[in-house]
Amino acid sequence: MDSIFQLGIAFAVWFQGLGSWLTVPMKFFTFLGSEEFFLLFLPVIYWCVDAGLGLRLGAMLLFNSGVNDFFKLAMHGPRPYWFSTQVQALSSETSFGVPSGHAQMAVGLWGVLAAYTRRGWAWAVAVFVMLMIGLSRLYLGVHFLHDVLLGWVIGALVLWAFLSLWDKVLAWSETRPLGQQILLAFSLSALILAAGAGAFTALRDWQLPAGWIANARAAGAEDPAPVTYGGVIVSAATLFGLLAGLAWLRTQGGFSAGGPLGQRVARFLLGLIGIGLLWYGLGLLFPRGETLLPYLLRYLRYALVGGWISAGGPWLFLRLGLAQKPA
């Protein structure tokens, strides 16, 4: 394994040695695979462009994120700048490095977009963005080469499974009563929680190497804090809220993301206010930590965020006359 790390260090040093002119474009491509980008992009698609596509993207993103959280805990690999002071920390991360979440999420998100578009040019653009996001993580010093390669592989497997099963499972679930649909959504969430809990518990006696902390500090980055269950909870809870909210909204007749531009902009801005109140507001009120009560409240908080995106926001849009039900 040490030879793989050394190969990754050598590649990162060579890549960063090409010049600082790459920093800005690489940070741009990293942004296209970031949580901040998804928080802006997905609501725009779901509320303002195409609700069906937005739902697919949200479900893919959250399930893929849960898979990535599990593998990060299970494999618990370092970031390059934790491992060697030869690598510059042009960005900073506190979680484990393998597999690359950005690379894995890029394959899932941009793959769903390309598949939905059903155009050759869309796949060409998607593959280019996937490649550049992965390369950006190497240049910024936050991933080894094998982190990114494994992220692409796992992302491709999740994408294949999603494209093969999503429409069939969604059509079948729509024939079930509301209570069963919500139970199914919670079962999927519980599966992600259980897998993550197993990987998290296995690290109970694991010690963070002192050298990783020292190297991160020498690079001017944040201290590593990778052993956390919080990421798993966020993915599982938001996915549950998203799917449960969708099931409820269908009983109300659904909603259309069409309409005049002014209505779409108003929906987006109003929807973002709702996300802010739930995500940021409850984040201020609820306690933080790695104990049972903060875990439960974090699950509640993110389930509400997911439910607001899929159902609470659209219900309010309909009530205010900012959206219509599907024809």
GILINFEN-V468039 format. One line per field, one symbol per residue. ss: DSSP state (H for helix, E for strand, C for the rest). A space follows every 10 residues. Layout:
# GILINFEN-V468039
ss: ???
This chain:
# GILINFEN-V468039
ss: CHHHHHHHHH HHHHHHCCCC CHHHHHHHHH HCCCHHHHHH HHHHHHHHHC HHHHHHHHHH HHHHHHHHHH HHHHHCCCCH HHHCCCCCCC CCCCCCCCCC HHHHHHHHHH HHHHHHHCCH HHHHHHHHHH HHHHHHHHHC CCCCHHHHHH HHHHHHHHHH HHHHHHHHHH HHHCCCCHHH HHHHHHHHHH HHHHHHHHHH HHCCCCCCCH HHHHHHHHCC CCCCCCCCCH HHHHHHHHHH HHHHHHHHHH HCCCCCCCCC HHHHHHHHHH HHHHHHHHHH HHHHHCCCCC CHHHHHHHHH HHHHHHHHHH HHHHHHHHHC CCCCCCC
